[in-house]
Amino acid sequence: MEEKREKFVRLAEQRANRALNDIRLIGNLSNRNAYSFTEEDVKKIFKALQKELDQAKSRFSEAEGASSGDFKL
């Protein structure tokens, strides 16, 4: 049983850290000197991120859950 726990911890740390880094990189897109975007673009990005977070969280309390696919603006 501990082997499963160790695998979970290892993968959870790797994946969470990768996700956190990617979110930081999304934050870098807020530089208006380097990028052009609309408020609608920002809303779409954060709506998609929140939806995936909600789905991932619900999968820990439910037996099934599916990803909505890739993000597109």
C-alpha positions, -999 to +999 in steps of 0.1 A: +000+000+000+029+024+008+042+019-027+009+035-041+013+063-016+048+070-026+039+070-063+010+094-056+032+118-037+059+118-063+035+124-092+013+149-073+043+170-065+057+169-100+024+177-117+013+204-092+046+221-094+045+220-133+009+234-132+019+262-107+048+271-130+026+272-160+001+295-142+030+318-133+038+319-170+002+328-179+006+357-154+036+369-174+012+374-204-002+404-185+026+426-197+009+450-221+042+462-234+048+428-249+013+415-256-020+427-268-052+412-253-087+420-244-106+416-212-126+389-229-094+370-236-085+372-199-120+360-189-118+330-212-084+320-199-094+321-163-128+305-169-112+276-186-086+272-158-113+274-131-134+248-150-105+224-151-097+230-115-133+223-105-134+191-125-101+179-111-112+186-076-145+168-081-127+137-094-113+132-060-147+128-045-165+112-074-156+080-093-157+095-127-149+128-144-138+139-179-116+166-192-132+192-214-102+191-238-076+217-248-080+254-242-086+277-273-091+314-273 
